[in-house]
Amino acid sequence: MIVVTGATGHLGRLVVAALLKKVPVSSIVAAVRNVEKAKDLAALGMHVRYADYNQPQTWDNALKGADKVLLISSNEIGQRAKQHRSVIDAARRAGAKLLVYTSVLHADTSPLGLAAEHKETEALIRASGIPFTLLRNGWYTENYTASIAGALVHGAVYGCAGEGRIASAARADYAEAAAAVLTAENKAGRLYELAGDTAYTLSELAAEISRQSARRSGM
């Protein structure tokens, strides 16, 4: 039994889709805050269980019978470590054989403010005694493609990375990595630093947006 937290989120849905290519639908549990949003998953025959990061008491039932748990990090900055602790504690009580966590690239050394809560969560996981795998995901390409419409309107790509290079990857790629780990054997104790194959600067991104938009408009 594989439990995916946040299964109706942007990443969660992609992980579920990737898992469905590898395992029977009956072996997947979608742990979600809004059960209504998971009606399509339930219609497939998937187990859908209510679970809320802000309600610790919901996680024991959500993780009941779990062999493997994918803890997709919460998006509530400042609350993540506390919320993640609830899931980790419930996974330990459930006797989960593997806890997989979506962390951030180089969480232990990253200067990013976002890294602190991921580093704290990783420490909680290590201290729990549950066999674990850490997926340190790099930046999502969608973080940039989502702002393309605005960039076209204003004629500029905004950012503060200077000439720093960004090795982003699509959410679908990170989802495939998660599904691969969840369905493979002997992944406990592994740590994966995940990112895109090639890196680019924001200037290069702006140039590519200009090239693509000009081509599509026939300029």
Disulfide bonds with the S-S distance in Angstrom:
none
